[in-house]
């Protein structure tokens, strides 16, 4: 049997499908396949599809069928597709909501799929529900962007006037301009944003782009100036997002310079976020701790040491030593000593412990070294370390705690790391 015979038989068998909906759709699909096969009978198949629609009694089913036929007509490059979609649209006018809008959405989605954007925009304007309408406008805008029609996308942005759709659409355009390195246009969009949340999201996108694409420092500074202006009206979240992104790319000097323009509380919050972001890069972390100002150093150092103590790792020894060398704050020095003791750097830990003069804190510093020595089974050295606390009360307390822990070790082969908690409890008792 020849190909022509196969096509003829298929067309004949299609006429035997009882349900007019399935028969019409089948004719349309077959028409498209015949078009691909360059068989001229594709026109006959499409004609049959349209004629069969008239036999459908349910108007909603009829509209859905016309949309499907229109899709295959367009794929087959037949101009009549436009008329079929319009016929479907005209029929929706008699359908009440919410079904009316659902059908219009179906028309618009199909037109977007077929890249018939102008027609899609025309029918989108007929959607009655504001949420549905804005959702479709947003989808159409993104489709325009994806096909390189940025000017058309802007025409959609002008129509959208409600949040969050306006901001979502604006951020999509901003990302497009960043990819094209059209920073002036990106700046204009940033300044047009009205939502605090979406300004912050835009700043995240900008920070990522500036980091990944190595944008000039001058460009970064322009965005920072814009963020500083917005911070006066909203919050410093936007600027912080930008600085965290820039700091994580290694631009510590520039970040420190800009941070000085922020209020003290915002400086500390930003530096904490940067330190958390770059925590896997120990050298960059060390540079940050060298560069930050004296006012911010203590709270940031405390924050960072607390994080490092959650999972002590030898790779951070230089970072911790840098913190210890830069401060005389004894609470910070205790954390430095504790970290170094936990990673087995006892001589370095002792060096910093000897700088602690407050009796309570000194007992914690030498106590942390002693406990870790005890964990390694070095009882003699642990006791000698505890004896470094000369204060009668705190020295006695520490030695007593250590002797109890020696028995804990003998019993269970484990030592509970609760010295700081017990010291604080003891201090509270003595202060009563």
C-alpha positions as CSV (number, residue, x, y, z in Angstrom):
1,X,0.0,0.0,0.0
2,X,1.4,3.4,-1.0
3,X,1.7,6.4,1.3
4,X,-1.2,8.1,-0.5
5,X,-3.4,5.0,0.2
6,X,-2.4,5.1,3.9
7,X,-3.4,8.8,4.2
8,X,-6.7,8.1,2.4
9,X,-7.5,5.2,4.7
10,X,-6.7,7.3,7.8
11,X,-9.0,10.1,6.6
12,X,-11.8,7.6,5.9
13,X,-11.4,5.9,9.3
14,X,-11.4,9.3,11.1
15,X,-14.9,9.9,9.8
16,X,-16.0,6.9,11.8
17,X,-15.1,8.4,15.2
18,X,-18.5,9.0,16.8
19,X,-17.7,11.8,19.3
20,X,-17.5,15.0,17.3
21,X,-15.0,16.5,19.7
22,X,-12.5,13.7,19.3
23,X,-13.3,13.5,15.5
24,X,-12.6,17.2,15.0
25,X,-9.4,17.1,17.0
26,X,-8.2,14.0,15.2
27,X,-8.8,15.6,11.8
28,X,-6.8,18.6,12.9
29,X,-3.9,16.4,14.2
30,X,-4.0,14.4,11.0
31,X,-4.1,17.5,8.9
32,X,-0.8,18.7,10.6
33,X,0.8,15.3,10.0
34,X,-0.2,15.4,6.3
35,X,1.3,18.9,6.1
36,X,4.6,17.5,7.5
37,X,4.4,14.7,4.9
38,X,3.8,17.4,2.2
39,X,0.5,15.7,1.3
40,X,-1.9,18.2,-0.1
41,X,-4.8,16.5,1.5
42,X,-3.9,18.3,4.8
43,X,-6.3,21.1,3.6
44,X,-9.1,18.6,3.3
45,X,-8.4,17.3,6.9
46,X,-8.5,20.8,8.4
47,X,-11.7,21.6,6.5
48,X,-13.3,18.4,7.9
49,X,-12.1,19.5,11.4
50,X,-13.8,22.9,11.2
51,X,-17.0,21.4,9.8
52,X,-17.1,18.8,12.6
53,X,-17.0,21.5,15.2
54,X,-20.5,22.6,14.2
55,X,-21.8,19.2,15.4
56,X,-20.7,19.8,19.0
57,X,-23.6,20.9,21.1
58,X,-21.8,22.1,24.3
59,X,-20.5,25.6,23.6
60,X,-17.6,25.3,26.1
61,X,-16.4,22.0,24.4
62,X,-16.8,23.8,21.1
63,X,-14.6,26.6,22.1
64,X,-11.9,24.2,23.4
65,X,-12.1,22.3,20.2
66,X,-11.6,25.5,18.1
67,X,-8.5,26.4,20.2
68,X,-7.0,23.0,19.5
69,X,-7.8,23.2,15.7
70,X,-6.4,26.8,15.7
71,X,-3.1,25.5,17.2
72,X,-2.6,22.8,14.5
73,X,-3.6,25.3,11.7
74,X,-0.9,27.7,12.9
75,X,1.6,24.9,13.1
76,X,0.7,24.1,9.5
77,X,1.3,27.8,8.6
78,X,-2.4,28.2,7.5
79,X,-3.6,31.8,7.9
80,X,-7.1,30.7,8.8
81,X,-5.7,30.0,12.3
82,X,-6.2,33.6,13.3
83,X,-9.9,33.5,12.3
84,X,-10.4,30.2,14.2
85,X,-8.9,31.7,17.4
86,X,-11.1,34.8,17.0
87,X,-14.2,32.6,16.5
88,X,-13.3,30.9,19.8
89,X,-12.9,34.2,21.5
90,X,-16.3,35.6,20.2
91,X,-18.0,32.5,21.6
92,X,-16.5,33.1,25.1
93,X,-18.5,36.4,25.4
94,X,-21.6,34.4,26.2
95,X,-19.9,32.3,28.9
96,X,-20.1,33.6,32.5
97,X,-17.1,33.8,34.9
98,X,-15.0,32.0,36.0
99,X,-15.3,29.8,33.0
100,X,-15.1,32.8,30.6
101,X,-11.6,33.8,32.0
102,X,-10.5,30.1,32.0
103,X,-11.3,29.9,28.3
104,X,-9.6,33.2,27.5
105,X,-6.5,31.9,29.4
106,X,-6.5,28.8,27.3
107,X,-6.6,30.9,24.1
108,X,-3.8,33.1,25.4
109,X,-1.6,30.3,26.6
110,X,-2.0,28.6,23.2
111,X,-1.1,31.8,21.3
112,X,2.0,32.3,23.5
113,X,3.0,28.7,22.8
114,X,2.7,29.5,19.1
115,X,4.6,32.8,19.6
116,X,1.6,34.8,18.4
117,X,2.3,37.4,21.1
118,X,0.4,40.3,19.7
119,X,-2.8,38.3,19.4
120,X,-2.2,37.0,22.9
121,X,-2.0,40.5,24.3
122,X,-5.2,41.5,22.5
123,X,-7.2,38.7,24.1
124,X,-5.5,39.1,27.5
125,X,-7.1,42.5,27.8
126,X,-10.5,40.7,27.8
127,X,-9.8,38.7,31.0
128,X,-12.1,40.1,33.7
129,X,-10.4,38.8,36.9
130,X,-7.5,41.1,37.9
131,X,-5.3,38.3,39.3
132,X,-5.8,36.1,36.3
133,X,-5.2,39.0,34.0
134,X,-2.0,40.1,35.7
135,X,-0.7,36.5,35.7
136,X,-1.2,36.2,32.0
137,X,0.4,39.6,31.3
138,X,3.4,38.5,33.3
139,X,3.6,35.3,31.3
140,X,3.4,37.2,28.1
141,X,6.1,39.6,29.2
142,X,8.5,36.7,30.0
143,X,7.7,35.2,26.7
144,X,8.5,38.4,24.9
145,X,11.8,38.6,26.8
146,X,12.7,35.0,25.9
147,X,12.2,35.7,22.3
148,X,14.3,38.9,22.4
149,X,11.4,41.3,22.1
150,X,12.5,43.6,25.0
151,X,10.6,46.7,23.7
152,X,7.4,44.7,23.5
153,X,8.0,43.4,27.1
154,X,8.2,47.1,28.2
155,X,4.8,47.7,26.6
156,X,3.4,44.9,28.9
157,X,5.2,46.5,31.9
158,X,3.3,49.7,31.3
159,X,0.0,47.9,31.5
160,X,0.7,46.1,34.7
161,X,-0.1,48.4,37.6
162,X,-0.5,46.1,40.6
163,X,1.8,44.3,43.0
164,X,3.5,41.9,43.1
165,X,3.1,41.5,39.3
166,X,4.6,44.8,38.5
167,X,7.7,44.1,40.5
168,X,8.1,40.6,39.3
169,X,7.9,41.8,35.7
170,X,10.3,44.7,36.4
171,X,12.9,42.3,37.9
172,X,12.7,40.0,34.9
173,X,13.5,43.0,32.7
174,X,16.3,44.0,35.1
175,X,17.9,40.6,34.8
176,X,17.7,40.9,31.0
177,X,19.5,44.2,31.0
178,X,22.2,42.9,33.4
179,X,22.8,39.9,31.0
180,X,23.2,42.4,28.2
181,X,25.4,44.7,30.4
182,X,22.9,47.5,29.9
183,X,23.5,48.9,33.4
184,X,21.9,52.2,32.8
185,X,18.6,50.5,31.9
186,X,18.9,48.2,34.9
187,X,19.4,51.1,37.2
188,X,16.2,52.8,35.9
189,X,14.2,49.7,36.6
190,X,15.7,49.4,40.1
191,X,14.7,52.9,40.9
192,X,11.1,52.2,39.6
193,X,10.5,49.4,42.1
194,X,8.0,50.1,44.8
195,X,8.1,47.0,46.9
196,X,10.8,46.6,49.6
197,X,10.9,42.8,49.1
198,X,11.4,43.1,45.3
199,X,14.0,45.8,45.7
200,X,16.0,43.3,47.8
201,X,15.4,40.6,45.2
202,X,16.7,42.9,42.5
203,X,19.8,43.7,44.6
204,X,20.5,40.0,44.9
205,X,20.3,39.6,41.1
206,X,22.6,42.6,40.7
207,X,25.1,41.3,43.3
208,X,25.2,37.9,41.6
209,X,25.7,39.5,38.2
210,X,28.4,41.9,39.3
211,X,30.2,39.0,41.0
212,X,29.9,36.5,38.2
213,X,30.6,38.8,35.3
214,X,33.3,41.0,36.8
215,X,31.5,44.3,36.2
216,X,33.7,47.4,36.6
217,X,34.0,48.8,40.1
218,X,32.5,52.1,38.9
219,X,29.3,50.2,38.0
220,X,29.2,48.6,41.4
221,X,29.5,52.0,43.1
222,X,26.6,53.4,41.1
223,X,24.4,50.6,42.2
224,X,25.6,51.1,45.8
225,X,24.7,54.8,45.6
226,X,21.3,53.9,44.4
227,X,20.9,51.4,47.2
228,X,22.0,54.0,49.8
229,X,19.3,56.4,48.5
230,X,16.7,53.6,48.8
231,X,17.9,52.7,52.3
232,X,16.8,56.1,53.6
233,X,13.2,55.3,52.5
234,X,13.0,51.6,53.1
235,X,15.8,49.7,54.9
236,X,19.4,48.7,54.4
237,X,18.4,45.2,53.3
238,X,19.0,46.1,49.7
239,X,22.4,47.5,50.2
240,X,23.4,44.7,52.5
241,X,22.5,42.1,49.8
242,X,24.6,44.0,47.3
243,X,27.6,44.3,49.7
244,X,27.4,40.6,50.8
245,X,27.5,39.6,47.1
246,X,30.4,41.9,46.4
247,X,32.3,41.0,49.6
248,X,32.0,37.3,48.8
249,X,33.7,38.0,45.4
250,X,36.8,39.2,47.3
251,X,36.3,43.0,47.1
252,X,36.8,43.4,50.9
253,X,38.5,46.8,50.7
254,X,35.7,48.3,48.7
255,X,33.1,46.8,50.9
256,X,34.7,48.1,54.1
257,X,34.9,51.6,52.6
258,X,31.2,51.6,51.7
259,X,30.1,50.1,55.1
260,X,31.5,53.2,56.8
261,X,28.5,55.1,55.3
262,X,26.0,52.9,57.1
263,X,24.8,53.2,60.7
264,X,26.7,51.1,63.3
265,X,24.1,48.5,63.7
266,X,23.8,48.0,60.0
267,X,27.5,47.8,59.6
268,X,27.7,44.9,62.1
269,X,24.7,43.1,60.6
270,X,26.3,43.4,57.1
271,X,29.7,42.2,58.2
272,X,28.2,39.2,60.0
273,X,26.4,38.2,56.9
274,X,29.5,38.6,54.8
275,X,31.6,36.5,57.2
276,X,28.9,33.8,57.1
277,X,28.8,33.9,53.3
278,X,32.6,33.6,52.9
279,X,33.1,31.1,55.8
280,X,34.4,28.4,53.4
281,X,37.2,30.8,52.2
282,X,39.4,30.9,55.2
283,X,41.9,33.3,53.7
284,X,39.3,35.8,52.6
285,X,37.8,35.5,56.1
286,X,41.2,36.3,57.7
287,X,41.5,39.4,55.5
288,X,38.0,40.5,56.5
289,X,38.9,40.2,60.2
290,X,42.1,42.3,59.6
291,X,40.3,45.0,57.7
292,X,37.1,45.7,59.7
293,X,36.9,48.7,61.9
294,X,37.5,48.6,65.7
295,X,33.8,49.3,66.5
296,X,32.6,46.4,64.5
297,X,35.4,44.0,65.4
298,X,34.2,42.6,68.7
299,X,30.6,41.7,67.8
300,X,31.7,40.3,64.4
301,X,34.6,38.3,66.0
302,X,32.2,36.9,68.6
303,X,29.7,35.9,66.0
304,X,32.3,34.3,63.8
305,X,34.0,32.4,66.7
306,X,30.7,31.0,67.8
307,X,30.1,29.6,64.3
308,X,33.6,28.2,64.1
309,X,33.2,26.5,67.5
310,X,30.1,24.6,66.2
311,X,32.5,22.5,64.1
312,X,36.1,23.3,64.8
313,X,38.5,22.8,61.9
314,X,42.2,23.2,61.7
315,X,41.9,25.2,58.5
316,X,40.7,28.1,60.5
317,X,43.7,28.3,62.8
318,X,45.1,31.4,61.1
319,X,41.8,33.2,61.2
320,X,41.4,32.5,64.9
321,X,45.0,33.6,65.6
322,X,44.4,36.8,63.7
323,X,41.3,37.5,65.8
324,X,43.2,36.8,69.0
325,X,46.2,38.9,68.0
326,X,44.0,41.9,67.2
327,X,42.0,42.1,70.5
328,X,42.4,42.4,74.2
329,X,38.8,41.6,74.8
330,X,39.1,38.7,77.3
331,X,35.7,37.1,76.4
332,X,36.9,36.9,72.8
333,X,40.2,35.5,73.9
334,X,38.5,32.7,75.8
335,X,36.7,31.7,72.6
336,X,40.1,31.9,70.8
337,X,41.6,29.6,73.4
338,X,38.7,27.2,73.3
339,X,38.9,26.8,69.5
340,X,42.6,26.3,69.5
341,X,42.3,23.7,72.3
342,X,39.6,21.8,70.5
343,X,41.8,21.5,67.4
344,X,44.8,20.3,69.5
345,X,46.9,23.5,69.2
346,X,47.7,23.6,72.9
347,X,50.8,25.8,72.9
348,X,49.0,28.4,70.9
349,X,46.0,28.1,73.2
350,X,48.2,28.6,76.2
351,X,49.8,31.7,74.6
352,X,46.4,33.4,74.4
353,X,45.2,32.0,77.8
354,X,48.0,33.7,79.6
355,X,46.7,37.1,78.3
356,X,43.4,36.6,80.2
357,X,43.5,38.3,83.7
358,X,39.8,38.1,84.9
359,X,39.7,35.2,87.3
360,X,36.4,33.8,86.0
361,X,37.4,34.1,82.3
362,X,40.9,32.8,83.1
363,X,39.4,29.7,84.6
364,X,37.4,29.1,81.4
365,X,40.4,29.6,79.2
366,X,42.7,27.3,81.0
367,X,39.8,25.0,81.8
368,X,39.0,24.5,78.1
369,X,42.6,23.5,77.5
370,X,42.7,21.2,80.5
371,X,39.4,19.4,79.4
372,X,40.7,18.8,75.9
373,X,44.0,17.5,77.2
374,X,42.0,15.2,79.5
375,X,40.0,13.9,76.5
376,X,43.3,12.9,75.0
377,X,44.3,11.1,78.2
378,X,47.0,13.5,79.2
379,X,45.9,13.8,82.9
380,X,49.2,15.2,84.3
381,X,49.3,18.1,81.7
382,X,45.6,18.8,82.2
383,X,46.2,19.2,86.0
384,X,49.2,21.4,85.5
385,X,47.2,23.6,83.1
386,X,44.4,23.9,85.7
387,X,46.9,25.1,88.3
388,X,47.7,28.1,86.1
389,X,44.5,29.7,87.6
390,X,46.0,31.4,90.7
391,X,42.8,32.9,92.1
392,X,42.0,30.9,95.2
393,X,38.3,30.6,94.5
394,X,38.3,30.0,90.8
395,X,41.5,28.0,90.9
396,X,40.0,25.7,93.5
397,X,36.7,25.4,91.5
398,X,38.5,24.5,88.3
399,X,40.7,21.9,90.0
400,X,37.7,20.3,91.6
401,X,35.8,20.2,88.3
402,X,38.8,18.6,86.6
403,X,39.2,15.9,89.2
404,X,35.5,15.0,88.8
405,X,36.0,14.8,85.1
406,X,39.0,12.5,85.6
407,X,36.6,10.0,87.3
408,X,34.0,10.6,84.5
409,X,36.7,9.6,82.0
410,X,37.6,6.5,84.0
411,X,34.0,5.4,84.2
412,X,32.6,6.1,80.7
413,X,35.7,7.0,78.6
414,X,34.0,10.3,77.8
415,X,34.2,13.8,79.3
416,X,31.2,16.1,79.2
417,X,32.1,19.5,77.7
418,X,30.0,21.6,80.1
419,X,32.7,23.7,81.8
420,X,31.4,27.1,80.7
421,X,27.9,26.3,81.8
422,X,29.0,25.1,85.2
423,X,31.3,28.1,85.6
424,X,28.4,30.5,84.9
425,X,26.3,28.6,87.5
426,X,29.0,28.9,90.1
427,X,29.5,32.6,89.4
428,X,25.8,33.2,89.9
429,X,25.9,31.4,93.2
430,X,28.9,33.5,94.4
431,X,27.2,36.7,93.4
432,X,24.1,36.1,95.5
